[in-house]
Amino acid sequence: MIKNEEQHSCEKNGYEDAEIRYEKINMEQWAWILEQTWYATESEVKDGIADHKSEIISTHTLLISYCPFCGVNLTKNQENC
């Protein structure tokens, strides 16, 4: 089976900074991930946390099998789940 990157677009995900994607996580493995990226706001620049607005402050990536927003099983259509 040829694997391709996919994105799970969930209507229940109300966060602009959270994405759910199926992608290659190392040289051989593919998995569904939840990635949250924290971008700096004006107040964080003012407080000295960031140098400019929209600068990436941190990124968190978790391996997942189910959408944390709607509960759908993301792995049911993937090989070797």
JOVEN-V398305 format. One record per residue. N is the residue number from 1. OMEGA is omega in whole degrees, -180 to 180 (NA if undefined). D_LAST is the distance of its C-alpha to the last C-alpha in whole Angstrom. Layout:
<<N & OMEGA & D_LAST> <N & OMEGA & D_LAST>>
//
This chain:
<<1 & 177 & 13> <2 & -179 & 15> <3 & 178 & 13> <4 & 175 & 15> <5 & 178 & 16> <6 & 174 & 16> <7 & 176 & 17> <8 & 178 & 17> <9 & -175 & 21> <10 & 180 & 21> <11 & -179 & 25> <12 & 176 & 24> <13 & -179 & 24> <14 & -176 & 28> <15 & 179 & 27> <16 & -175 & 28> <17 & -180 & 27> <18 & 179 & 23> <19 & 175 & 21> <20 & -176 & 17> <21 & 171 & 16> <22 & -176 & 13> <23 & 178 & 14> <24 & -177 & 14> <25 & 172 & 15> <26 & -175 & 16> <27 & -175 & 18> <28 & -172 & 14> <29 & 174 & 11> <30 & 180 & 10> <31 & 171 & 9> <32 & 179 & 11> <33 & 168 & 14> <34 & 180 & 17> <35 & 177 & 20> <36 & 180 & 23> <37 & -179 & 27> <38 & 179 & 30> <39 & -178 & 33> <40 & 175 & 36> <41 & 177 & 39> <42 & -179 & 43> <43 & 178 & 43> <44 & 173 & 41> <45 & 179 & 43> <46 & -180 & 46> <47 & 178 & 45> <48 & 179 & 44> <49 & -179 & 40> <50 & 179 & 40> <51 & -179 & 42> <52 & 179 & 42> <53 & 179 & 40> <54 & 173 & 36> <55 & 177 & 36> <56 & 178 & 32> <57 & 177 & 33> <58 & 176 & 29> <59 & 178 & 26> <60 & -179 & 23> <61 & 179 & 19> <62 & 172 & 16> <63 & -178 & 13> <64 & 174 & 11> <65 & -179 & 9> <66 & 175 & 12> <67 & -180 & 15> <68 & -178 & 18> <69 & -177 & 20> <70 & 176 & 19> <71 & -179 & 17> <72 & 176 & 14> <73 & -177 & 11> <74 & -173 & 10> <75 & -174 & 6> <76 & 180 & 7> <77 & -178 & 8> <78 & -180 & 6> <79 & 176 & 6> <80 & 179 & 4> <81 & NA & 0>>
//
